[in-house]
């Protein structure tokens, strides 16, 4: 049992440099604090800067090097990493149906294993757990709400889909990573005026994936990503491989994490005097009123720290995971069940994620193997009303303009006073409004790997893979008529319903030819198809009776629908040559036809080529 407390004390800034055995600085090395989510990545000179506790233990890692553990110390830290020769023999992806040893890799692929992903204090979501572990990746939190997800940027804005998020592939299944808004712009007006972008700060759907189920991650950041997966991979690819069973006795594992979530440091509130309180007014009469209001509050001992009241909660976190793995010489299985419950630092906010996973691998005979994986996820999040705002109703915006001498607490009848300094009484909004989203998701993939020909110097394999990603998202936002900012709309109900189905299929042939002990060729060719069907319906109802969520009972109803269907077809061919296990040559091309292209009937070419020379061989 692990009890973690994320409240960090007595910190100072640690600086240092990471270098290799040849004393050359290492760019992209990760420096993280043990049992914490704090991490930094070294720059081009191998330098890093990290805020950490005085007694922190640092974990320093880099691709191709052994991980080092050091104690924090005063002054400039000098860390030297030793090359991990064993990792150079890892097999990593080079195409839709091929792989190669890392030491012979002609393009940049980063790898994160399960230990690196979960070796420190567990992050809220999978993409949050990647933070600080991928060199060159820019990972930011979408919002501070529990389960809020993150934004991952591997390359610039080059995708025809108009986003900078990478393509996610889970056990061969292409995932949908949409961030679907709940329609809160109707309340906040954040997208009005000169900014038409949606600013709901919704979570992205990759946040549904559990880090505990992941065995390894491969990240393709170069142009070769598009050459393998087409235009949808222009922003890079993150390939997720989940844990599988292995031959041997059945193994049952149970883990329980307990923790607390607390704001590390609040900003603090402005201290007022009678004169500064009067200075908030625009005219002398209001100034006299505010001066007296402050004096009355001061004498009654009712000067409040509203920042602490809003953001000072200590959230309790539990994460329970049970897994079963094992197998025989023909069949292996992996099963996991998990539940995560996290309370936010704001009252009535929280996140719950339940997950079931079942992976099975079965070998029919020496030539045919079938693998299947399925994952069911249910999540529910209460998000409150945060983020950008043009009318002063969200928590942070309303709080920033409200002095501590204003009385916002309810009276003995439970009636909240109006906030004269902002568009809402944020205590009332927090206690009475609802902003919830629920997701049901099923991800399933099947792979057939069959040897068609096995000869002394040549083998030919057929690889067939298919899968789907289906989820149902429901958002529910309720703002009763008695809220301060609902005097015009007389109560607002926003109901969102989203269904999404992604499918993908691939059929490929792979021929391996070894004419001699010093020469090897791998030829692969295949066809692919991906489809997507996204349907979002948003109902906004006003003049809603208190306690009534049925939009049919509203005085006014507005419905908007956004639906997209897409289909991608492609075929590819790739040739790889390995000479003396030291020189690797690779060339390939993919032709892609997509309904998202300017000309949906035209095939676009995505070529690639690469050369690598292993001097140590």
C-alpha positions as CSV (number, residue, x, y, z in Angstrom):
1,X,0.0,0.0,0.0
2,X,1.3,3.4,-1.0
3,X,0.2,6.6,0.6
4,X,1.3,9.6,-1.4
5,X,0.9,13.2,-0.5
6,X,1.4,15.7,-3.4
7,X,1.8,18.7,-1.1
8,X,5.5,19.6,-1.4
9,X,7.4,21.5,1.2
10,X,10.7,23.4,1.4
11,X,11.6,23.5,-2.3
12,X,14.6,25.1,-4.1
13,X,15.8,25.2,-7.7
14,X,18.2,22.5,-8.7
15,X,20.4,23.0,-11.7
16,X,22.9,20.8,-13.4
17,X,24.2,19.2,-16.6
18,X,23.8,15.6,-18.0
19,X,26.5,14.2,-20.2
20,X,27.5,10.9,-21.8
21,X,30.6,8.8,-21.3
22,X,32.5,11.0,-23.8
23,X,31.6,14.0,-21.7
24,X,29.4,15.3,-24.5
25,X,26.2,17.0,-23.2
26,X,23.0,15.0,-23.6
27,X,20.0,16.8,-25.0
28,X,16.5,15.4,-24.2
29,X,17.5,13.5,-21.0
30,X,14.7,13.4,-18.4
31,X,15.4,14.5,-14.8
32,X,12.5,13.7,-12.5
33,X,11.9,13.7,-8.7
34,X,11.3,10.3,-7.3
35,X,7.7,9.7,-6.1
36,X,6.6,12.9,-7.6
37,X,5.3,14.3,-11.0
38,X,8.0,17.0,-11.0
39,X,10.3,16.6,-14.1
40,X,12.5,18.5,-16.5
41,X,14.2,17.8,-19.8
42,X,17.8,18.9,-20.6
43,X,18.4,21.5,-23.3
44,X,20.9,21.4,-26.2
45,X,23.8,21.9,-23.7
46,X,22.6,19.1,-21.4
47,X,21.5,21.7,-18.9
48,X,18.4,21.4,-16.7
49,X,16.6,23.4,-14.0
50,X,14.1,21.9,-11.6
51,X,12.2,23.0,-8.5
52,X,12.4,20.2,-6.0
53,X,12.4,19.5,-2.2
54,X,15.7,19.8,-0.3
55,X,15.9,16.0,0.3
56,X,14.7,14.9,-3.1
57,X,16.0,11.9,-4.9
58,X,16.5,12.5,-8.7
59,X,16.1,9.9,-11.4
60,X,18.0,10.8,-14.6
61,X,17.2,8.8,-17.8
62,X,17.8,9.1,-21.5
63,X,17.1,6.8,-24.5
64,X,19.9,4.4,-25.0
65,X,21.5,5.0,-21.6
66,X,21.2,3.4,-18.2
67,X,19.1,5.2,-15.6
68,X,20.9,6.9,-12.7
69,X,19.6,7.8,-9.3
70,X,21.2,10.7,-7.3
71,X,20.5,12.7,-4.3
72,X,19.8,16.4,-4.6
73,X,22.6,18.7,-3.5
74,X,23.6,22.3,-3.4
75,X,25.5,23.8,-6.4
76,X,25.6,22.6,-10.0
77,X,24.9,18.9,-10.4
78,X,27.0,16.9,-12.8
79,X,25.5,13.6,-14.0
80,X,27.2,11.2,-16.3
81,X,25.1,8.5,-18.0
82,X,26.5,5.1,-19.2
83,X,25.3,3.7,-22.5
84,X,22.9,0.9,-22.2
85,X,24.1,-1.6,-24.8
86,X,21.2,-4.0,-24.0
87,X,18.6,-1.4,-25.1
88,X,20.2,-1.2,-28.5
89,X,18.9,-4.7,-29.2
90,X,15.3,-3.6,-28.5
91,X,13.0,-4.2,-31.5
92,X,11.0,-1.0,-32.5
93,X,8.5,-0.3,-35.3
94,X,9.7,0.9,-38.7
95,X,6.5,0.3,-40.7
96,X,2.9,-0.9,-40.5
97,X,4.2,-4.5,-40.5
98,X,7.9,-4.4,-39.8
99,X,10.4,-3.7,-37.0
100,X,14.1,-3.4,-36.5
101,X,16.7,-3.4,-33.7
102,X,17.1,0.0,-32.2
103,X,20.8,0.1,-33.0
104,X,20.1,-0.1,-36.7
105,X,17.3,2.4,-36.7
106,X,17.5,5.0,-39.4
107,X,14.9,7.4,-38.0
108,X,14.1,8.9,-34.6
109,X,11.8,6.8,-32.4
110,X,11.5,7.5,-28.7
111,X,10.5,4.6,-26.4
112,X,8.9,4.8,-22.9
113,X,8.4,1.5,-21.0
114,X,5.9,0.7,-18.2
115,X,8.5,1.3,-15.5
116,X,9.3,4.8,-16.8
117,X,5.6,5.6,-17.2
118,X,4.5,4.5,-13.7
119,X,7.8,4.6,-11.8
120,X,6.9,7.9,-10.1
121,X,3.7,9.2,-8.5
122,X,0.8,8.3,-10.8
123,X,-0.5,11.1,-12.9
124,X,-4.3,11.6,-13.4
125,X,-4.3,10.4,-17.0
126,X,-2.1,8.6,-19.6
127,X,-1.1,11.7,-21.5
128,X,-0.3,13.4,-18.2
129,X,2.0,10.5,-17.3
130,X,4.0,11.1,-20.5
131,X,5.0,14.6,-19.2
132,X,8.8,14.9,-19.0
133,X,9.4,11.5,-20.6
134,X,9.5,12.3,-24.3
135,X,12.4,14.4,-25.6
136,X,11.1,17.4,-27.7
137,X,7.5,16.9,-26.8
138,X,5.5,19.9,-25.5
139,X,2.9,18.6,-23.1
140,X,0.5,21.0,-21.3
141,X,-2.5,20.4,-19.1
142,X,-5.9,21.3,-20.7
143,X,-7.2,22.4,-17.3
144,X,-6.6,21.8,-13.7
145,X,-9.8,19.7,-13.2
146,X,-9.4,16.1,-12.2
147,X,-9.2,13.9,-15.3
148,X,-8.8,17.0,-17.4
149,X,-6.3,15.5,-19.8
150,X,-3.4,17.1,-21.6
151,X,-2.3,18.5,-24.9
152,X,0.6,16.7,-26.6
153,X,2.5,18.5,-29.4
154,X,5.3,16.6,-31.2
155,X,5.6,18.7,-34.3
156,X,4.2,22.0,-35.7
157,X,0.8,22.6,-37.2
158,X,1.0,20.5,-40.4
159,X,-2.1,18.3,-40.3
160,X,-5.0,18.6,-42.8
161,X,-7.3,17.8,-39.8
162,X,-6.4,21.3,-38.4
163,X,-5.0,20.1,-35.1
164,X,-1.6,19.6,-33.6
165,X,-2.3,16.5,-31.6
166,X,-0.5,13.3,-32.6
167,X,-2.2,10.1,-33.9
168,X,-2.7,7.6,-31.1
169,X,-2.7,3.9,-31.8
170,X,-3.6,1.3,-29.1
171,X,-2.7,-2.3,-29.9
172,X,-3.2,-1.5,-33.6
173,X,-6.4,0.4,-33.1
174,X,-6.5,4.0,-34.2
175,X,-8.0,6.0,-31.3
176,X,-10.2,9.1,-31.4
177,X,-8.8,11.9,-29.3
178,X,-11.5,14.5,-29.8
179,X,-12.0,17.2,-27.1
180,X,-15.8,17.7,-27.3
181,X,-17.1,20.9,-25.6
182,X,-20.1,20.9,-23.3
183,X,-21.6,24.1,-24.7
184,X,-20.5,26.3,-21.7
185,X,-19.7,29.2,-24.1
186,X,-23.5,29.9,-23.8
187,X,-22.9,30.8,-20.2
188,X,-19.4,32.4,-20.3
189,X,-19.5,34.1,-23.7
190,X,-15.8,33.2,-23.9
191,X,-16.0,32.7,-27.7
192,X,-17.8,35.9,-28.4
193,X,-16.4,39.2,-29.8
194,X,-13.1,38.8,-31.6
195,X,-12.4,35.3,-30.5
196,X,-14.6,32.7,-32.2
197,X,-12.7,29.6,-30.9
198,X,-14.3,27.3,-28.4
199,X,-13.0,27.8,-24.9
200,X,-14.8,25.2,-22.9
201,X,-11.5,23.5,-21.9
202,X,-12.9,20.0,-22.4
203,X,-10.9,16.9,-21.7
204,X,-9.5,14.9,-24.6
205,X,-10.5,11.3,-25.0
206,X,-7.0,9.9,-24.7
207,X,-7.4,10.7,-21.0
208,X,-9.7,7.6,-20.8
209,X,-6.7,5.2,-21.2
210,X,-5.2,3.8,-18.0
211,X,-1.4,4.1,-17.6
212,X,-1.3,0.9,-15.6
213,X,-2.3,-1.3,-18.6
214,X,0.5,0.0,-20.8
215,X,3.6,-2.2,-21.5
216,X,5.5,0.2,-23.8
217,X,5.1,3.3,-25.9
218,X,6.8,4.2,-29.1
219,X,6.8,7.8,-30.4
220,X,7.4,8.7,-34.1
221,X,8.2,12.4,-34.5
222,X,9.9,12.6,-37.9
223,X,8.4,12.8,-41.4
224,X,8.5,9.0,-41.5
225,X,5.3,9.0,-39.4
226,X,3.4,10.3,-42.4
227,X,5.1,7.8,-44.6
228,X,3.9,5.0,-42.5
229,X,0.4,6.2,-41.4
230,X,-0.4,8.9,-44.0
231,X,-1.6,12.5,-43.6
232,X,-3.4,11.9,-40.3
233,X,0.0,11.3,-38.8
234,X,1.5,14.7,-39.8
235,X,1.7,15.7,-36.2
236,X,3.5,12.5,-35.1
237,X,2.4,9.1,-33.9
238,X,2.2,7.6,-30.4
239,X,2.0,3.8,-30.5
240,X,0.7,2.2,-27.3
241,X,1.3,-1.4,-26.6
242,X,-0.6,-2.8,-23.6
243,X,0.6,-5.6,-21.3
244,X,0.3,-9.2,-22.5
245,X,0.3,-12.5,-20.7
246,X,3.3,-14.8,-20.7
247,X,3.8,-18.6,-20.4
248,X,4.0,-19.7,-16.8
249,X,2.0,-19.9,-13.6
250,X,-0.9,-17.6,-13.2
251,X,0.1,-14.4,-11.5
252,X,-2.3,-12.2,-9.6
253,X,-1.3,-8.6,-8.7
254,X,-3.1,-6.1,-6.6
255,X,-2.1,-2.5,-6.0
256,X,-3.7,0.3,-4.0
257,X,-2.6,3.9,-4.1
258,X,-3.9,6.4,-1.6
259,X,-3.1,10.1,-1.9
260,X,-4.1,13.7,-1.3
261,X,-4.4,16.5,-3.8
262,X,-3.8,20.0,-2.6
263,X,-2.9,23.4,-4.1
264,X,0.8,23.7,-3.4
265,X,0.6,27.5,-2.9
266,X,-2.3,29.9,-3.2
267,X,-1.7,33.3,-4.7
268,X,-3.0,35.2,-1.7
269,X,-5.7,37.8,-1.4
270,X,-5.5,41.6,-1.4
271,X,-5.6,43.3,2.0
272,X,-7.9,46.3,2.2
273,X,-8.2,49.3,4.4
274,X,-11.3,51.6,4.6
275,X,-9.6,54.0,2.2
276,X,-8.6,51.3,-0.4
277,X,-12.1,49.8,-0.2
278,X,-13.6,53.2,-1.0
279,X,-11.1,53.5,-3.9
280,X,-12.9,50.6,-5.6
281,X,-15.8,52.9,-6.4
282,X,-16.3,55.0,-9.5
283,X,-18.1,57.8,-7.7
284,X,-18.0,59.4,-4.3
285,X,-21.4,58.1,-3.1
286,X,-20.5,54.5,-3.8
287,X,-17.1,55.1,-2.2
288,X,-18.8,56.1,1.0
289,X,-20.9,53.0,0.9
290,X,-18.0,50.7,0.3
291,X,-16.0,52.3,3.1
292,X,-18.8,51.6,5.5
293,X,-19.2,48.1,4.2
294,X,-15.6,47.4,4.9
295,X,-15.8,48.8,8.4
296,X,-18.9,46.8,9.2
297,X,-17.3,43.6,7.9
298,X,-14.1,44.3,9.8
299,X,-15.9,44.9,13.1
300,X,-18.0,41.8,12.7
301,X,-14.8,39.7,11.9
302,X,-16.2,38.9,8.4
303,X,-13.2,39.5,6.2
304,X,-13.0,36.3,4.1
305,X,-10.2,34.6,2.2
306,X,-12.4,33.5,-0.7
307,X,-9.4,32.1,-2.6
308,X,-8.9,29.6,0.2
309,X,-12.6,28.8,0.4
310,X,-12.7,28.1,-3.4
311,X,-9.3,26.4,-3.9
312,X,-8.3,25.2,-0.5
313,X,-9.9,21.8,-0.5
314,X,-7.8,18.7,0.1
315,X,-8.9,16.1,-2.4
316,X,-8.7,12.4,-1.5
317,X,-7.4,10.1,-4.2
318,X,-7.7,6.3,-4.5
319,X,-6.4,4.1,-7.3
320,X,-7.1,0.3,-7.1
321,X,-5.8,-2.1,-9.8
322,X,-6.0,-5.9,-9.9
323,X,-4.5,-7.8,-12.7
324,X,-4.2,-11.5,-13.7
325,X,-1.7,-12.8,-16.2
326,X,-0.4,-16.2,-17.2
327,X,-0.6,-18.8,-20.0
328,X,0.5,-22.1,-21.5
329,X,2.7,-22.8,-24.5
330,X,-0.2,-22.0,-26.8
331,X,-2.4,-19.5,-25.0
332,X,-1.6,-16.5,-22.8
333,X,-4.0,-14.0,-21.2
334,X,-3.8,-10.7,-19.4
335,X,-6.8,-9.3,-17.4
336,X,-7.0,-6.1,-15.4
337,X,-9.8,-4.3,-13.5
338,X,-9.1,-0.8,-12.2
339,X,-10.9,2.0,-10.4
340,X,-9.7,5.5,-9.8
341,X,-11.5,8.1,-7.7
342,X,-10.1,11.6,-7.4
343,X,-11.6,14.6,-5.6
344,X,-10.6,18.1,-6.8
345,X,-9.3,21.1,-4.9
346,X,-12.7,22.8,-5.5
347,X,-15.8,21.5,-3.8
348,X,-18.1,19.3,-6.0
349,X,-15.4,18.6,-8.5
350,X,-13.9,15.1,-9.1
351,X,-13.2,12.3,-11.5
352,X,-13.9,8.6,-11.5
353,X,-12.5,6.1,-14.0
354,X,-13.4,2.4,-14.2
355,X,-11.7,0.1,-16.6
356,X,-11.8,-3.6,-17.6
357,X,-9.2,-5.0,-20.0
358,X,-8.8,-8.5,-21.5
359,X,-5.9,-9.5,-23.8
360,X,-5.4,-12.9,-25.2
361,X,-2.8,-14.5,-27.5
362,X,-3.4,-17.9,-29.0
363,X,-1.1,-19.9,-31.3
364,X,-3.1,-22.3,-33.4
365,X,0.0,-24.0,-34.7
366,X,3.7,-23.2,-35.4
367,X,2.6,-20.9,-38.3
368,X,-0.5,-19.1,-37.1
369,X,-1.0,-16.8,-34.1
370,X,-4.1,-14.8,-33.2
371,X,-4.1,-11.9,-30.8
372,X,-7.0,-10.0,-29.4
373,X,-7.4,-7.1,-27.0
374,X,-10.5,-5.4,-25.6
375,X,-10.9,-2.5,-23.2
376,X,-14.1,-1.2,-21.6
377,X,-13.9,2.2,-19.9
378,X,-16.4,4.2,-17.9
379,X,-15.6,7.7,-16.6
380,X,-17.5,10.4,-14.9
381,X,-16.2,13.9,-14.2
382,X,-17.6,16.9,-12.3
383,X,-15.8,20.0,-13.6
384,X,-17.5,23.0,-12.1
385,X,-17.4,26.3,-14.0
386,X,-13.8,27.4,-14.7
387,X,-11.7,28.8,-17.5
388,X,-11.9,31.9,-19.7
389,X,-14.9,34.2,-19.4
390,X,-16.2,37.5,-20.8
391,X,-19.1,38.1,-18.4
392,X,-17.5,37.5,-15.0
393,X,-19.3,34.2,-14.1
394,X,-16.6,31.6,-13.9
395,X,-14.9,30.9,-10.5
396,X,-11.6,32.5,-11.2
397,X,-12.8,35.6,-13.0
398,X,-15.5,36.4,-10.5
399,X,-13.1,35.8,-7.6
400,X,-10.4,38.0,-9.0
401,X,-12.7,41.1,-8.7
402,X,-14.3,40.3,-5.4
403,X,-12.8,41.8,-2.2
404,X,-12.8,39.8,1.0
405,X,-15.2,42.2,2.8
406,X,-18.0,41.3,0.4
407,X,-20.5,38.9,2.0
408,X,-21.3,36.0,-0.3
409,X,-22.4,33.3,2.1
410,X,-26.0,32.1,2.3
411,X,-28.3,33.3,5.1
412,X,-30.3,31.1,7.5
413,X,-32.8,30.4,4.7
414,X,-30.1,29.2,2.3
415,X,-30.4,32.3,0.1
416,X,-27.1,33.6,-1.4
417,X,-26.6,37.4,-1.7
418,X,-25.8,39.0,-5.0
419,X,-22.1,39.8,-5.7
420,X,-21.9,43.5,-6.5
421,X,-18.3,43.2,-7.7
422,X,-18.8,40.5,-10.4
423,X,-21.3,38.8,-12.6
424,X,-21.8,35.9,-10.2
425,X,-21.7,34.8,-6.6
426,X,-19.0,32.1,-7.2
427,X,-19.9,30.3,-3.9
428,X,-23.5,29.9,-5.1
429,X,-22.4,28.8,-8.6
430,X,-20.1,26.2,-7.0
431,X,-22.8,24.8,-4.7
432,X,-25.8,24.9,-7.0
433,X,-24.6,24.5,-10.6
434,X,-23.9,21.2,-12.3
435,X,-21.3,20.4,-15.0
436,X,-20.9,16.7,-15.5
437,X,-19.7,14.5,-18.3
438,X,-19.9,10.7,-18.6
439,X,-18.2,8.4,-21.1
440,X,-18.8,4.7,-22.0
441,X,-16.1,3.4,-24.3
442,X,-15.1,0.1,-25.9
443,X,-11.9,-0.5,-27.8
444,X,-11.3,-3.8,-29.5
445,X,-8.6,-5.1,-31.8
446,X,-7.7,-8.4,-33.5
447,X,-4.5,-9.4,-35.2
448,X,-3.8,-12.5,-37.4
449,X,-0.1,-13.3,-38.0
450,X,0.5,-16.3,-40.3
451,X,3.6,-17.7,-42.0
452,X,2.7,-18.6,-45.6
453,X,6.2,-19.7,-46.6
454,X,9.1,-20.9,-44.4
455,X,12.3,-21.7,-46.2
456,X,16.0,-21.9,-45.3
457,X,16.7,-18.3,-46.4
458,X,13.3,-16.8,-46.9
459,X,10.0,-16.4,-45.0
460,X,6.7,-14.8,-46.0
461,X,4.1,-13.7,-43.5
462,X,0.5,-12.5,-43.8
463,X,-0.5,-9.9,-41.2
464,X,-4.1,-9.0,-40.9
465,X,-5.3,-6.5,-38.3
466,X,-8.6,-4.8,-37.6
467,X,-10.2,-2.9,-34.8
468,X,-12.7,-0.3,-33.7
469,X,-13.0,2.5,-31.1
470,X,-16.5,3.3,-30.0
471,X,-17.6,5.7,-27.3
472,X,-20.7,7.5,-26.1
473,X,-20.2,10.8,-24.4
474,X,-23.0,12.6,-22.5
475,X,-22.5,16.1,-21.0
476,X,-25.0,17.7,-18.6
477,X,-24.7,21.3,-17.5
478,X,-27.5,22.8,-15.2
479,X,-27.7,26.5,-14.1
480,X,-30.8,27.1,-12.0
481,X,-32.8,30.3,-12.5
482,X,-32.0,31.6,-9.0
483,X,-28.3,32.0,-9.9
484,X,-27.2,35.7,-10.2
485,X,-26.3,35.4,-13.9
486,X,-29.5,33.6,-14.8
487,X,-31.8,36.6,-14.4
488,X,-32.3,36.9,-18.1
489,X,-32.4,33.3,-19.2
490,X,-34.4,32.2,-16.1
491,X,-32.5,28.9,-15.9
492,X,-30.3,27.1,-18.5
493,X,-29.9,23.4,-19.2
494,X,-27.3,22.3,-21.7
495,X,-27.5,18.6,-22.8
496,X,-24.8,17.2,-25.1
497,X,-24.8,13.7,-26.7
498,X,-21.9,12.4,-28.7
499,X,-21.4,9.1,-30.5
500,X,-18.1,8.2,-32.2
501,X,-17.0,5.1,-34.1
502,X,-13.6,4.6,-35.6
503,X,-12.6,1.5,-37.5
504,X,-9.3,0.5,-39.2
505,X,-8.1,-2.5,-41.1
506,X,-4.8,-3.5,-42.6
507,X,-3.8,-6.5,-44.8
508,X,0.0,-6.9,-45.5
509,X,2.6,-9.3,-46.7
510,X,6.1,-9.3,-45.3
511,X,9.0,-11.2,-47.0
512,X,12.3,-11.7,-45.2
513,X,15.2,-12.8,-47.4
514,X,18.7,-13.6,-46.0
515,X,21.0,-14.6,-48.9
516,X,24.0,-14.7,-46.6
517,X,25.0,-14.2,-43.0
518,X,26.0,-10.6,-43.7
519,X,23.0,-9.5,-45.8
520,X,19.3,-9.4,-45.0
521,X,16.3,-7.9,-46.9
522,X,12.8,-7.2,-45.7
523,X,10.1,-6.4,-48.1
524,X,6.6,-5.4,-47.1
525,X,3.5,-4.3,-48.9
526,X,-0.2,-3.9,-47.9
527,X,-3.5,-2.0,-48.1
528,X,-5.2,-0.1,-45.3
529,X,-8.6,1.4,-44.7
530,X,-9.8,3.7,-41.9
531,X,-13.2,5.1,-41.2
532,X,-14.6,7.6,-38.8
533,X,-18.2,8.6,-37.8
534,X,-18.5,11.4,-35.3
535,X,-22.0,12.7,-34.3
536,X,-22.4,15.5,-31.7
537,X,-25.8,16.9,-30.7
538,X,-26.1,19.9,-28.3
539,X,-29.4,21.1,-26.9
540,X,-29.4,24.4,-25.1
541,X,-32.6,25.2,-23.2
542,X,-33.5,28.4,-21.3
543,X,-36.4,29.3,-19.0
544,X,-36.0,26.0,-17.3
545,X,-38.0,25.1,-14.2
546,X,-35.9,24.6,-11.1
547,X,-35.0,20.9,-10.7
548,X,-36.1,20.1,-14.2
549,X,-33.5,18.8,-16.7
550,X,-35.9,17.7,-19.4
551,X,-35.3,20.2,-22.2
552,X,-38.9,19.7,-23.5
553,X,-40.1,21.6,-20.4
554,X,-38.1,24.7,-21.3
555,X,-39.5,28.0,-22.6
556,X,-36.8,28.2,-25.4
557,X,-34.8,25.4,-27.0
558,X,-31.9,25.6,-29.5
559,X,-30.3,22.5,-31.0
560,X,-27.1,22.3,-32.9
561,X,-25.5,19.3,-34.5
562,X,-22.0,18.6,-35.8
563,X,-21.5,15.4,-37.7
564,X,-18.5,14.2,-39.7
565,X,-17.8,11.0,-41.7
566,X,-14.4,10.2,-43.2
567,X,-12.8,7.4,-45.0
568,X,-9.1,6.9,-45.8
569,X,-7.8,4.3,-48.2
570,X,-4.1,3.6,-48.7
571,X,-1.5,1.2,-49.9
572,X,2.2,1.0,-49.1
573,X,5.4,-0.7,-50.0
574,X,8.7,-0.7,-48.1
575,X,12.1,-2.2,-48.6
576,X,14.7,-2.6,-45.8
577,X,18.3,-3.8,-46.2
578,X,20.8,-4.7,-43.4
579,X,24.4,-5.2,-44.2
580,X,26.8,-6.8,-41.6
581,X,24.3,-5.9,-38.9
582,X,25.7,-2.4,-39.0
583,X,24.5,-0.6,-42.1
584,X,20.7,-0.2,-42.5
585,X,19.0,1.1,-45.6
586,X,15.3,1.8,-45.7
587,X,13.0,3.2,-48.4
588,X,9.3,3.2,-48.8
589,X,6.2,5.0,-50.0
590,X,2.6,5.2,-49.0
591,X,-0.2,6.4,-51.2
592,X,-3.2,7.8,-49.3
593,X,-6.7,8.8,-50.5
594,X,-8.8,10.6,-47.9
595,X,-12.2,12.3,-47.8
596,X,-10.4,14.9,-45.7
597,X,-8.2,15.9,-48.6
598,X,-8.9,18.7,-51.0
599,X,-9.5,16.2,-53.7
600,X,-11.0,13.0,-52.0
601,X,-10.5,10.9,-55.2
602,X,-6.8,11.7,-55.5
603,X,-4.0,9.6,-54.0
604,X,-1.2,11.5,-52.4
605,X,2.3,10.1,-52.0
606,X,4.3,10.0,-48.8
607,X,7.8,8.7,-49.5
608,X,10.6,8.1,-47.0
609,X,14.2,7.0,-47.0
610,X,16.8,6.5,-44.4
611,X,20.4,5.3,-43.8
612,X,22.0,4.4,-40.5
613,X,25.6,3.3,-39.8
614,X,26.5,1.7,-36.5
615,X,30.2,2.6,-36.0
616,X,30.5,0.3,-33.0
617,X,29.7,-2.8,-35.1
